């Protein structure tokens, strides 16, 4: 990443420059961008007098140092008018990061993600700024043909795709949103389905766009490096830390939050259950394993689980749509191992009937229930109980 300096002339010039800096008074700039946030760093003062040709390599070096210090939790970033550390930006404790030039300005940006959120961060005026933030289904893409950010929502017979490019001036341009709805519920993209996009599109145009973006993503050349933000000595410490930082990033009021300790997997360490108080906020479950935490966030409430069985289940919906999800917790990681849904309809005689789907395919009611029973015994599932206020759960964790 770093470029070296060769030759006595350059070294002498840099030495003179550094001596000049020592007698100059630095100044900080107030930076405001509509889409970005700026970090505070008392140690990096802006130099008013600059020699761009001489400092170009120094700036690259300083950018990497700034990224490294940000990753190490030594710098704070402005997020929603607050100054926060990197661990406060993420729900998971284990993150991944990489470097690549997403805006085509010739310098690499820092890209950081966990299972919930992705950030693109760029050093500007010697301070890193968040130039993109995407929750759940945004992924950076770099292939031979694409360099941008892909939004890909898929599930329950529906798909939405959007590809976004970022320019060196910070502007963003979207290809538009492309949608597919499986109208005949056969799990395949065909002429009987519905398609939306920029202008009127048909099935062939949708498939072509999908292949150009989704298929290309499989050839992503990005190489991610794993990093643990903190090592916790106890699960009590880890959960208290999560409760304190969750209020930094939640986009909704937290007064209604309620908490509980539940036992999902087979060990004696409980999981932290958080009810956000609304269907929009859903519920969050936090696990502790090997000094770190993992999280699962559902956009609908109503989770149940088999105590010490490692399995969770939810079948809660509304307005004619009822998703079914089966999850597994293993070694601190949550994974979805089964997905289905029901839809209700009313015929001309006002009789209600249901359609059933499993893993994107239409099935009978009997088949639907059989798929669920193969994965989990729902009769053994229980709901989280003993919901506490924040100060109550923090007191329990402290004790």
C-alpha positions as a Markdown table, in Angstrom:
| # | Residue | x | y | z |
|---|---|---|---|---|
| 1 | Unk | 0.0 | 0.0 | 0.0 |
| 2 | Unk | 2.8 | 2.4 | 0.9 |
| 3 | Unk | 5.1 | 4.0 | -1.7 |
| 4 | Unk | 8.8 | 4.6 | -0.9 |
| 5 | Unk | 10.9 | 7.7 | -1.5 |
| 6 | Unk | 14.2 | 7.5 | -3.3 |
| 7 | Unk | 17.0 | 10.0 | -3.9 |
| 8 | Unk | 18.7 | 12.6 | -1.8 |
| 9 | Unk | 16.8 | 15.5 | -3.4 |
| 10 | Unk | 13.4 | 14.2 | -2.3 |
| 11 | Unk | 14.6 | 13.4 | 1.2 |
| 12 | Unk | 16.2 | 16.9 | 1.5 |
| 13 | Unk | 13.1 | 18.5 | 0.2 |
| 14 | Unk | 10.9 | 16.6 | 2.7 |
| 15 | Unk | 13.3 | 17.6 | 5.6 |
| 16 | Unk | 13.0 | 21.3 | 4.7 |
| 17 | Unk | 9.3 | 20.9 | 4.5 |
| 18 | Unk | 9.0 | 19.3 | 7.9 |
| 19 | Unk | 11.2 | 22.0 | 9.4 |
| 20 | Unk | 8.9 | 24.6 | 7.9 |
| 21 | Unk | 5.8 | 22.8 | 9.3 |
| 22 | Unk | 7.3 | 23.0 | 12.8 |
| 23 | Unk | 7.1 | 26.8 | 12.7 |
| 24 | Unk | 3.7 | 27.0 | 11.0 |
| 25 | Unk | 0.4 | 27.1 | 12.9 |
| 26 | Unk | -2.0 | 24.4 | 11.7 |
| 27 | Unk | -5.6 | 25.0 | 11.3 |
| 28 | Unk | -8.6 | 22.7 | 11.2 |
| 29 | Unk | -11.4 | 22.9 | 8.6 |
| 30 | Unk | -15.1 | 22.4 | 9.4 |
| 31 | Unk | -16.2 | 19.9 | 6.7 |
| 32 | Unk | -19.8 | 19.4 | 5.9 |
| 33 | Unk | -21.0 | 17.1 | 3.2 |
| 34 | Unk | -24.7 | 16.2 | 2.7 |
| 35 | Unk | -23.9 | 12.5 | 2.5 |
| 36 | Unk | -20.7 | 12.1 | 4.6 |
| 37 | Unk | -19.5 | 12.3 | 8.2 |
| 38 | Unk | -16.2 | 13.6 | 9.4 |
| 39 | Unk | -13.9 | 12.2 | 12.1 |
| 40 | Unk | -12.2 | 14.3 | 14.8 |
| 41 | Unk | -8.5 | 13.9 | 15.3 |
| 42 | Unk | -6.6 | 16.3 | 17.4 |
| 43 | Unk | -3.3 | 15.0 | 16.2 |
| 44 | Unk | -3.8 | 15.8 | 12.5 |
| 45 | Unk | -3.8 | 19.5 | 11.8 |
| 46 | Unk | -4.3 | 20.9 | 8.3 |
| 47 | Unk | -1.3 | 22.6 | 6.8 |
| 48 | Unk | -2.2 | 25.9 | 5.1 |
| 49 | Unk | 0.9 | 26.0 | 2.9 |
| 50 | Unk | 1.3 | 22.9 | 0.7 |
| 51 | Unk | 3.5 | 21.7 | -2.1 |
| 52 | Unk | 1.1 | 19.2 | -3.8 |
| 53 | Unk | 3.8 | 17.6 | -6.0 |
| 54 | Unk | 6.0 | 16.9 | -3.0 |
| 55 | Unk | 3.3 | 15.8 | -0.6 |
| 56 | Unk | 1.4 | 13.5 | -2.9 |
| 57 | Unk | 3.2 | 10.4 | -1.7 |
| 58 | Unk | 3.1 | 11.6 | 1.9 |
| 59 | Unk | -0.6 | 12.0 | 1.7 |
| 60 | Unk | -1.0 | 8.4 | 0.6 |
| 61 | Unk | 1.1 | 7.3 | 3.5 |
| 62 | Unk | -0.9 | 9.5 | 5.9 |
| 63 | Unk | -4.2 | 8.1 | 4.5 |
| 64 | Unk | -3.2 | 4.6 | 5.3 |
| 65 | Unk | -2.1 | 5.7 | 8.8 |
| 66 | Unk | -5.4 | 7.3 | 9.4 |
| 67 | Unk | -7.3 | 4.3 | 8.2 |
| 68 | Unk | -5.2 | 2.1 | 10.5 |
| 69 | Unk | -5.8 | 4.3 | 13.5 |
| 70 | Unk | -9.5 | 4.3 | 12.7 |
| 71 | Unk | -9.5 | 0.5 | 12.5 |
| 72 | Unk | -7.6 | 0.3 | 15.8 |
| 73 | Unk | -10.2 | 2.5 | 17.6 |
| 74 | Unk | -7.8 | 5.5 | 18.0 |
| 75 | Unk | -10.0 | 7.9 | 16.0 |
| 76 | Unk | -13.6 | 8.8 | 16.4 |
| 77 | Unk | -16.0 | 9.4 | 13.5 |
| 78 | Unk | -19.0 | 11.7 | 13.4 |
| 79 | Unk | -22.1 | 9.7 | 13.0 |
| 80 | Unk | -25.6 | 11.3 | 13.3 |
| 81 | Unk | -23.9 | 14.3 | 15.0 |
| 82 | Unk | -22.1 | 12.1 | 17.6 |
| 83 | Unk | -18.5 | 11.2 | 17.8 |
| 84 | Unk | -18.2 | 7.4 | 18.0 |
| 85 | Unk | -15.5 | 4.8 | 17.7 |
| 86 | Unk | -15.5 | 2.1 | 15.1 |
| 87 | Unk | -16.8 | -0.6 | 17.5 |
| 88 | Unk | -19.9 | 1.6 | 18.1 |
| 89 | Unk | -20.7 | 1.6 | 14.4 |
| 90 | Unk | -21.2 | -2.1 | 14.3 |
| 91 | Unk | -23.4 | -4.6 | 16.0 |
| 92 | Unk | -21.1 | -7.6 | 15.5 |
| 93 | Unk | -17.7 | -7.7 | 17.2 |
| 94 | Unk | -16.0 | -9.4 | 14.3 |
| 95 | Unk | -15.8 | -7.3 | 11.2 |
| 96 | Unk | -14.1 | -7.4 | 7.8 |
| 97 | Unk | -12.3 | -4.7 | 5.9 |
| 98 | Unk | -10.6 | -4.2 | 2.6 |
| 99 | Unk | -9.1 | -1.3 | 0.5 |
| 100 | Unk | -10.0 | -0.4 | -3.1 |
| 101 | Unk | -10.6 | 2.6 | -5.2 |
| 102 | Unk | -14.4 | 2.8 | -5.5 |
| 103 | Unk | -14.7 | 6.4 | -6.8 |
| 104 | Unk | -12.0 | 6.3 | -9.5 |
| 105 | Unk | -9.8 | 9.1 | -8.0 |
| 106 | Unk | -6.7 | 7.0 | -8.0 |
| 107 | Unk | -6.6 | 6.5 | -4.2 |
| 108 | Unk | -8.0 | 3.5 | -2.3 |
| 109 | Unk | -10.8 | 3.9 | 0.2 |
| 110 | Unk | -11.5 | 1.8 | 3.3 |
| 111 | Unk | -14.5 | -0.6 | 3.2 |
| 112 | Unk | -15.7 | -2.1 | 6.4 |
| 113 | Unk | -18.7 | -4.4 | 7.1 |
| 114 | Unk | -20.2 | -6.9 | 9.5 |
| 115 | Unk | -23.3 | -9.1 | 9.1 |
| 116 | Unk | -25.6 | -6.0 | 9.4 |
| 117 | Unk | -24.0 | -2.9 | 7.9 |
| 118 | Unk | -21.4 | -1.7 | 5.4 |
| 119 | Unk | -19.5 | 1.6 | 5.3 |
| 120 | Unk | -17.2 | 3.1 | 2.6 |
| 121 | Unk | -14.8 | 5.5 | 4.2 |
| 122 | Unk | -12.6 | 8.0 | 2.4 |
| 123 | Unk | -9.8 | 10.3 | 3.7 |
| 124 | Unk | -10.4 | 13.9 | 2.7 |
| 125 | Unk | -8.5 | 16.8 | 4.0 |
| 126 | Unk | -6.5 | 14.4 | 6.2 |
| 127 | Unk | -9.7 | 13.2 | 8.0 |
| 128 | Unk | -11.7 | 10.0 | 7.1 |
| 129 | Unk | -15.3 | 10.5 | 6.1 |
| 130 | Unk | -18.1 | 8.1 | 5.7 |
| 131 | Unk | -19.1 | 8.4 | 2.1 |
| 132 | Unk | -21.6 | 5.6 | 2.0 |
| 133 | Unk | -23.6 | 3.7 | 4.6 |
| 134 | Unk | -25.8 | 0.7 | 3.8 |
| 135 | Unk | -27.8 | -1.6 | 6.1 |
| 136 | Unk | -28.3 | -5.4 | 5.6 |
| 137 | Unk | -28.3 | -5.8 | 1.8 |
| 138 | Unk | -25.6 | -3.5 | 0.4 |
| 139 | Unk | -22.3 | -4.9 | -0.8 |
| 140 | Unk | -19.4 | -3.3 | -2.6 |
| 141 | Unk | -18.5 | -4.9 | -5.9 |
| 142 | Unk | -15.3 | -4.8 | -7.9 |
| 143 | Unk | -15.0 | -7.0 | -11.0 |
| 144 | Unk | -13.6 | -6.6 | -14.5 |
| 145 | Unk | -16.8 | -4.8 | -15.4 |
| 146 | Unk | -18.3 | -3.3 | -12.2 |
| 147 | Unk | -16.9 | -1.1 | -9.5 |
| 148 | Unk | -19.7 | 0.2 | -7.2 |
| 149 | Unk | -22.2 | -0.8 | -4.6 |
| 150 | Unk | -24.9 | -3.4 | -5.2 |
| 151 | Unk | -28.2 | -3.6 | -3.4 |
| 152 | Unk | -29.8 | -7.0 | -3.7 |
| 153 | Unk | -32.9 | -8.0 | -1.9 |
| 154 | Unk | -34.2 | -11.5 | -2.5 |
| 155 | Unk | -36.8 | -13.7 | -0.8 |
| 156 | Unk | -40.4 | -14.7 | -0.5 |
| 157 | Unk | -40.9 | -14.7 | -4.3 |
| 158 | Unk | -39.6 | -11.2 | -4.7 |
| 159 | Unk | -36.3 | -9.6 | -5.9 |
| 160 | Unk | -35.0 | -6.0 | -6.0 |
| 161 | Unk | -31.7 | -5.0 | -7.6 |
| 162 | Unk | -30.0 | -1.6 | -7.6 |
| 163 | Unk | -26.4 | -0.7 | -8.7 |
| 164 | Unk | -24.8 | 2.5 | -7.5 |
| 165 | Unk | -21.7 | 4.2 | -8.7 |
| 166 | Unk | -19.7 | 6.8 | -6.7 |
| 167 | Unk | -17.8 | 9.5 | -8.4 |
| 168 | Unk | -14.6 | 11.3 | -7.2 |
| 169 | Unk | -16.6 | 14.4 | -6.4 |
| 170 | Unk | -18.8 | 12.4 | -4.0 |
| 171 | Unk | -21.9 | 12.3 | -6.2 |
| 172 | Unk | -23.7 | 9.0 | -6.6 |
| 173 | Unk | -25.6 | 7.7 | -9.6 |
| 174 | Unk | -28.0 | 4.7 | -9.6 |
| 175 | Unk | -29.0 | 2.6 | -12.6 |
| 176 | Unk | -32.5 | 2.6 | -11.1 |
| 177 | Unk | -34.3 | 0.0 | -9.2 |
| 178 | Unk | -35.2 | -3.3 | -10.9 |
| 179 | Unk | -37.9 | -5.5 | -9.4 |
| 180 | Unk | -39.2 | -9.0 | -10.1 |
| 181 | Unk | -42.3 | -10.6 | -8.5 |
| 182 | Unk | -43.1 | -14.3 | -8.9 |
| 183 | Unk | -46.7 | -13.9 | -9.9 |
| 184 | Unk | -47.3 | -17.5 | -10.7 |
| 185 | Unk | -45.4 | -18.7 | -7.6 |
| 186 | Unk | -43.4 | -21.3 | -9.4 |
| 187 | Unk | -40.0 | -20.1 | -8.2 |
| 188 | Unk | -38.8 | -19.3 | -11.7 |
| 189 | Unk | -38.4 | -16.0 | -13.6 |
| 190 | Unk | -40.8 | -16.4 | -16.6 |
| 191 | Unk | -43.2 | -14.4 | -18.8 |
| 192 | Unk | -46.1 | -14.7 | -16.4 |
| 193 | Unk | -44.2 | -12.7 | -13.7 |
| 194 | Unk | -44.1 | -9.0 | -13.1 |
| 195 | Unk | -41.1 | -6.8 | -13.9 |
| 196 | Unk | -40.3 | -3.2 | -13.1 |
| 197 | Unk | -37.4 | -1.0 | -13.9 |
| 198 | Unk | -36.1 | 2.1 | -15.5 |
| 199 | Unk | -38.8 | 2.6 | -18.0 |
| 200 | Unk | -40.8 | -0.4 | -19.1 |
| 201 | Unk | -38.8 | -3.6 | -19.1 |
| 202 | Unk | -39.7 | -7.2 | -20.1 |
| 203 | Unk | -38.4 | -10.5 | -18.8 |
| 204 | Unk | -35.4 | -10.7 | -21.2 |
| 205 | Unk | -34.3 | -7.2 | -20.2 |
| 206 | Unk | -34.6 | -8.1 | -16.5 |
| 207 | Unk | -32.6 | -11.3 | -16.9 |
| 208 | Unk | -29.9 | -9.5 | -18.8 |
| 209 | Unk | -29.6 | -6.8 | -16.2 |
| 210 | Unk | -29.6 | -9.4 | -13.4 |
| 211 | Unk | -26.9 | -11.4 | -15.1 |
| 212 | Unk | -24.7 | -8.3 | -15.6 |
| 213 | Unk | -24.9 | -7.5 | -11.9 |
| 214 | Unk | -25.7 | -10.6 | -9.8 |
| 215 | Unk | -23.6 | -13.0 | -11.8 |
| 216 | Unk | -20.7 | -10.5 | -11.9 |
| 217 | Unk | -20.8 | -10.3 | -8.1 |
| 218 | Unk | -19.9 | -14.0 | -7.9 |
| 219 | Unk | -16.6 | -13.0 | -9.5 |
| 220 | Unk | -15.9 | -10.3 | -7.0 |
| 221 | Unk | -12.1 | -9.7 | -6.7 |
| 222 | Unk | -12.3 | -8.1 | -3.2 |
| 223 | Unk | -10.1 | -9.7 | -0.5 |
| 224 | Unk | -11.5 | -9.1 | 2.9 |
| 225 | Unk | -9.4 | -9.2 | 6.1 |
| 226 | Unk | -11.0 | -10.2 | 9.4 |
| 227 | Unk | -10.6 | -8.1 | 12.5 |
| 228 | Unk | -12.0 | -8.4 | 16.1 |
| 229 | Unk | -12.9 | -5.0 | 17.5 |
| 230 | Unk | -12.8 | -6.1 | 21.2 |
| 231 | Unk | -12.0 | -9.2 | 23.3 |
| 232 | Unk | -14.4 | -9.6 | 26.2 |
| 233 | Unk | -13.5 | -11.5 | 29.3 |
| 234 | Unk | -17.1 | -12.4 | 30.2 |
| 235 | Unk | -20.5 | -12.5 | 28.6 |
| 236 | Unk | -21.7 | -10.0 | 31.2 |
| 237 | Unk | -19.2 | -7.5 | 30.0 |
| 238 | Unk | -19.9 | -8.2 | 26.3 |
| 239 | Unk | -23.7 | -7.8 | 26.7 |
| 240 | Unk | -23.4 | -4.6 | 28.8 |
| 241 | Unk | -21.1 | -3.1 | 26.1 |
| 242 | Unk | -23.6 | -4.0 | 23.4 |
| 243 | Unk | -26.6 | -2.5 | 25.3 |
| 244 | Unk | -24.6 | 0.8 | 25.7 |
| 245 | Unk | -23.6 | 1.0 | 22.0 |
| 246 | Unk | -26.8 | -0.2 | 20.4 |
| 247 | Unk | -28.4 | 3.2 | 21.0 |
| 248 | Unk | -25.8 | 4.8 | 18.8 |
| 249 | Unk | -26.9 | 3.1 | 15.6 |
| 250 | Unk | -30.6 | 2.3 | 16.1 |
| 251 | Unk | -32.7 | 4.5 | 13.8 |
| 252 | Unk | -35.7 | 4.5 | 16.0 |
| 253 | Unk | -36.6 | 5.5 | 19.6 |
| 254 | Unk | -35.3 | 3.2 | 22.2 |
| 255 | Unk | -37.5 | 4.0 | 25.2 |
| 256 | Unk | -39.6 | 0.9 | 24.6 |
| 257 | Unk | -36.6 | -1.5 | 24.5 |
| 258 | Unk | -37.0 | -4.5 | 26.8 |
| 259 | Unk | -34.3 | -7.1 | 27.6 |
| 260 | Unk | -34.1 | -10.7 | 28.7 |
| 261 | Unk | -31.5 | -13.5 | 29.1 |
| 262 | Unk | -32.4 | -16.7 | 27.3 |
| 263 | Unk | -30.7 | -20.0 | 26.8 |
| 264 | Unk | -30.7 | -21.0 | 23.1 |
| 265 | Unk | -27.6 | -23.2 | 22.5 |
| 266 | Unk | -26.4 | -26.0 | 24.7 |
| 267 | Unk | -23.9 | -24.2 | 26.9 |
| 268 | Unk | -24.5 | -22.4 | 30.2 |
| 269 | Unk | -23.9 | -18.9 | 28.8 |
| 270 | Unk | -27.2 | -17.1 | 28.1 |
| 271 | Unk | -28.1 | -15.1 | 25.0 |
| 272 | Unk | -29.3 | -11.5 | 25.2 |
| 273 | Unk | -32.8 | -11.0 | 23.8 |
| 274 | Unk | -33.8 | -7.4 | 22.9 |
| 275 | Unk | -37.4 | -6.4 | 22.1 |
| 276 | Unk | -37.4 | -3.1 | 20.4 |
| 277 | Unk | -41.1 | -2.4 | 21.1 |
| 278 | Unk | -42.2 | -2.1 | 17.5 |
| 279 | Unk | -42.7 | -4.3 | 14.4 |
| 280 | Unk | -40.4 | -2.0 | 12.4 |
| 281 | Unk | -37.6 | -2.4 | 14.9 |
| 282 | Unk | -38.2 | -6.1 | 15.3 |
| 283 | Unk | -36.0 | -7.9 | 17.8 |
| 284 | Unk | -32.3 | -8.5 | 18.3 |
| 285 | Unk | -30.6 | -11.6 | 19.7 |
| 286 | Unk | -27.0 | -11.4 | 20.8 |
| 287 | Unk | -24.7 | -14.4 | 21.4 |
| 288 | Unk | -21.4 | -14.7 | 23.2 |
| 289 | Unk | -18.7 | -17.2 | 22.1 |
| 290 | Unk | -14.9 | -17.3 | 22.5 |
| 291 | Unk | -14.6 | -13.7 | 23.8 |
| 292 | Unk | -16.8 | -12.1 | 21.1 |
| 293 | Unk | -20.4 | -11.5 | 20.2 |
| 294 | Unk | -22.6 | -12.2 | 17.2 |
| 295 | Unk | -26.0 | -10.7 | 16.4 |
| 296 | Unk | -29.3 | -11.6 | 14.7 |
| 297 | Unk | -31.8 | -8.9 | 13.9 |
| 298 | Unk | -35.3 | -9.7 | 12.7 |
| 299 | Unk | -37.7 | -7.1 | 11.3 |
| 300 | Unk | -40.7 | -8.9 | 12.8 |
| 301 | Unk | -41.3 | -9.8 | 16.5 |
| 302 | Unk | -42.5 | -13.1 | 17.8 |
| 303 | Unk | -39.4 | -15.3 | 18.0 |
| 304 | Unk | -39.6 | -18.6 | 19.9 |
| 305 | Unk | -36.8 | -21.1 | 20.7 |
| 306 | Unk | -36.0 | -24.5 | 22.0 |
| 307 | Unk | -34.2 | -24.0 | 25.3 |
| 308 | Unk | -30.7 | -25.5 | 25.1 |
| 309 | Unk | -31.6 | -26.9 | 21.7 |
| 310 | Unk | -29.8 | -24.4 | 19.5 |
| 311 | Unk | -32.9 | -23.7 | 17.3 |
| 312 | Unk | -35.2 | -20.7 | 16.9 |
| 313 | Unk | -38.5 | -20.3 | 15.1 |
| 314 | Unk | -40.8 | -17.6 | 14.0 |
| 315 | Unk | -44.1 | -17.7 | 12.1 |
| 316 | Unk | -45.5 | -14.2 | 12.5 |
| 317 | Unk | -46.8 | -11.9 | 9.7 |
| 318 | Unk | -49.7 | -9.6 | 8.8 |
| 319 | Unk | -51.9 | -8.4 | 5.9 |
| 320 | Unk | -52.1 | -11.7 | 4.2 |
| 321 | Unk | -48.4 | -12.5 | 4.3 |
| 322 | Unk | -47.0 | -14.9 | 7.0 |
| 323 | Unk | -43.3 | -15.8 | 6.7 |
| 324 | Unk | -41.8 | -18.8 | 8.5 |
| 325 | Unk | -38.1 | -18.9 | 9.5 |
| 326 | Unk | -36.1 | -21.5 | 11.2 |
| 327 | Unk | -32.7 | -20.5 | 12.6 |
| 328 | Unk | -29.7 | -22.3 | 14.2 |
| 329 | Unk | -27.3 | -20.9 | 16.7 |
| 330 | Unk | -23.9 | -22.7 | 16.6 |
| 331 | Unk | -20.6 | -21.5 | 18.0 |
| 332 | Unk | -22.0 | -18.0 | 18.5 |
| 333 | Unk | -23.2 | -17.7 | 14.8 |
| 334 | Unk | -26.8 | -17.4 | 13.7 |
| 335 | Unk | -27.8 | -19.0 | 10.4 |
| 336 | Unk | -31.2 | -19.4 | 8.7 |
| 337 | Unk | -31.7 | -23.1 | 7.9 |
| 338 | Unk | -35.3 | -23.0 | 6.5 |
| 339 | Unk | -37.6 | -20.4 | 4.9 |
| 340 | Unk | -41.2 | -20.6 | 3.9 |
| 341 | Unk | -44.3 | -18.4 | 3.8 |
| 342 | Unk | -48.1 | -18.5 | 3.6 |
| 343 | Unk | -50.4 | -16.1 | 1.8 |
| 344 | Unk | -54.2 | -15.9 | 2.4 |
| 345 | Unk | -56.8 | -15.1 | -0.3 |
| 346 | Unk | -60.5 | -14.5 | -0.3 |
| 347 | Unk | -62.6 | -16.1 | -3.1 |
| 348 | Unk | -65.9 | -14.7 | -4.5 |
| 349 | Unk | -67.9 | -16.5 | -1.8 |
| 350 | Unk | -65.7 | -14.7 | 0.8 |
| 351 | Unk | -64.0 | -18.0 | 1.8 |
| 352 | Unk | -60.4 | -17.6 | 3.0 |
| 353 | Unk | -57.9 | -20.1 | 1.7 |
| 354 | Unk | -54.1 | -20.2 | 1.9 |
| 355 | Unk | -51.2 | -20.8 | -0.5 |
| 356 | Unk | -48.0 | -22.4 | 0.9 |
| 357 | Unk | -44.4 | -22.0 | -0.2 |
| 358 | Unk | -41.1 | -23.5 | 0.9 |
| 359 | Unk | -37.7 | -22.3 | -0.2 |
| 360 | Unk | -39.4 | -20.4 | -3.1 |
| 361 | Unk | -41.5 | -23.3 | -4.4 |
| 362 | Unk | -45.3 | -23.8 | -4.1 |
| 363 | Unk | -46.2 | -26.8 | -1.8 |
| 364 | Unk | -49.2 | -28.2 | -0.2 |
| 365 | Unk | -50.1 | -27.5 | 3.4 |
| 366 | Unk | -49.0 | -31.1 | 4.3 |
| 367 | Unk | -45.7 | -30.6 | 2.6 |
| 368 | Unk | -45.2 | -27.2 | 4.3 |
| 369 | Unk | -45.7 | -28.6 | 7.8 |
| 370 | Unk | -43.5 | -31.6 | 7.0 |
| 371 | Unk | -40.6 | -29.3 | 6.0 |
| 372 | Unk | -40.9 | -27.4 | 9.3 |
| 373 | Unk | -41.2 | -30.6 | 11.4 |
| 374 | Unk | -38.0 | -31.9 | 9.7 |
| 375 | Unk | -36.1 | -29.0 | 11.1 |
| 376 | Unk | -37.7 | -28.1 | 14.5 |
| 377 | Unk | -40.3 | -29.4 | 16.9 |
| 378 | Unk | -42.4 | -26.3 | 17.3 |
| 379 | Unk | -44.3 | -27.8 | 20.3 |
| 380 | Unk | -41.1 | -27.5 | 22.4 |
| 381 | Unk | -40.6 | -23.8 | 21.5 |
| 382 | Unk | -41.0 | -21.1 | 24.2 |
| 383 | Unk | -41.1 | -17.3 | 24.1 |
| 384 | Unk | -38.6 | -15.1 | 25.9 |
| 385 | Unk | -39.8 | -14.1 | 29.4 |
| 386 | Unk | -38.9 | -11.8 | 32.2 |
| 387 | Unk | -38.4 | -8.7 | 30.1 |
| 388 | Unk | -36.4 | -6.0 | 31.9 |
| 389 | Unk | -35.9 | -2.3 | 31.5 |
| 390 | Unk | -32.4 | -1.2 | 30.5 |
| 391 | Unk | -31.3 | -0.1 | 34.0 |
| 392 | Unk | -32.6 | -3.4 | 35.4 |
| 393 | Unk | -30.7 | -5.6 | 32.9 |
| 394 | Unk | -27.5 | -3.6 | 33.3 |
| 395 | Unk | -27.8 | -4.1 | 37.0 |
| 396 | Unk | -28.2 | -7.9 | 36.5 |
| 397 | Unk | -25.2 | -8.0 | 34.2 |
| 398 | Unk | -23.1 | -6.0 | 36.7 |
| 399 | Unk | -24.1 | -8.2 | 39.6 |
